Amino acid sequence: MSFARTLFDHLRENAEYRPGRTVADFGPTLVVAPHPDDESLGCGGTIALLRRYERPVHILFVSDGTMSHPNSLRFKKQVRRMIREEEAHAAAAVLNVAAQNLHFLRLPDTRIPYPGSEPETSQAFEAAVADVGHILDRVKPATVLLPWQYDEHRDHAASWHIGVSALNRSELPVRRLEYPMWGMERDCDSHANLLAQHDCVAIDIRNVVPEKQRAIAAHRSQVSGVFNDDPDGFVLDEALLSRFHNSFEYFLAERQP
């Protein structure tokens, strides 16, 4: 019996494996996280390594994260947002990222704007790009970690569009690395042409795995029953969390012509 090769298979087989000290060359780094917890899940180990090498790290949270439990009556939307931001601060502290280096756009969860032709959508997208541009001007990163542009979660892809549009307008000489998160089990052969346009890099995070796991756990509303009156809400159960129990974090870089 033959099995389809998954995206994770492709990454493991094609990545250039690099030691943790590689991140010392990243310089000041901006992490674009579509939701609070994506920074810990997708690249928490890399963030911890950057801080061990005393590289400045800023984290930009794009959405307000309120739609993980949209039917909660006890925890109203504004309360959910406050809790998720508190959790983001707690996770950042575990990773040794200063509170003043956290930035919250508070765009609507599940409705982060894409570039579009509709006036309302276009205006929201342009406003988000301008906000990210202001952050880039202040941070002046040498490296930006973005969600993968082909991630199956729409907010991740939308965050990529916003981040890349802001970077293109800033003309900063920035290294761009994309971290894939969702859809790692899908058949990658149907996306062979897309993957052929990207180089794969794997960063060894074995020395900071405990920090990454503590940072993930700091997002308590996403791994436990904090929002306990919405049984249909999203929770990172053990099966989902096991995807992020790895000794390496994988990144994709668009291959230059």
Summary of the structure (lengths in Angstrom):
residues: 257
radius of gyration: 17.6
end to end distance: 38.3
largest distance: 54.5
contacts: 830
relative contact order: 0.21
helix: 48%
strand: 18%
